[in-house]
Amino acid sequence: MSAQTETSQSGMLDTIKLLIAAAALVGGLYAYYYYEAEFAQAIRVLMVLGGTIAGIGIAMTSVQGQRLWHFIQGSRVEIRKVVWPTKQETTQTAIAVFVFTLVMMLFFWALDSGLLWLTRKLVG
């Protein structure tokens, strides 16, 4: 019973954190337009950046934010395992794609021309 209550309180706390994070983001955007006449654009941009940074910081303290952070860390580990192609492999693949595109262009041009010729012969 207490585990369920703790989970529900944790879920409610995360919801509140995410709402506050969204409010910080929206507040930064609102301040940008609300203070259009009072402040220079650089200060208004800093308001947006401040709201965004505050929103992200608050959101990252929630369970969903922690999951996202662990996912990002795992992605960074996996991307280091990728074997990227060499310059020669990339060049050969690009040439093959170009040649295939050229062949398909000629094929469809010939098909279109042939069907146009056939249609003109049938219609008159």
QUINOR-V347818 format. One record per residue. OMEGA is omega in whole degrees, 0 to 359 (999 if undefined). Layout:
OMEGA ; OMEGA
This chain:
182 ; 178 ; 179 ; 178 ; 179 ; 179 ; 181 ; 177 ; 177 ; 178 ; 179 ; 178 ; 177 ; 178 ; 179 ; 178 ; 181 ; 177 ; 177 ; 178 ; 178 ; 179 ; 178 ; 179 ; 180 ; 178 ; 177 ; 177 ; 180 ; 180 ; 179 ; 182 ; 183 ; 182 ; 184 ; 182 ; 188 ; 187 ; 175 ; 183 ; 181 ; 179 ; 179 ; 176 ; 176 ; 176 ; 179 ; 179 ; 178 ; 177 ; 180 ; 180 ; 178 ; 179 ; 179 ; 179 ; 179 ; 182 ; 182 ; 177 ; 179 ; 179 ; 179 ; 178 ; 178 ; 177 ; 178 ; 180 ; 178 ; 177 ; 179 ; 179 ; 178 ; 179 ; 178 ; 178 ; 182 ; 182 ; 176 ; 181 ; 183 ; 176 ; 183 ; 180 ; 177 ; 179 ; 180 ; 179 ; 179 ; 179 ; 180 ; 180 ; 179 ; 178 ; 179 ; 179 ; 179 ; 180 ; 179 ; 178 ; 178 ; 179 ; 180 ; 177 ; 179 ; 179 ; 182 ; 175 ; 179 ; 178 ; 179 ; 179 ; 179 ; 178 ; 177 ; 179 ; 180 ; 180 ; 179 ; 178 ; 182 ; 183 ; 176 ; 999
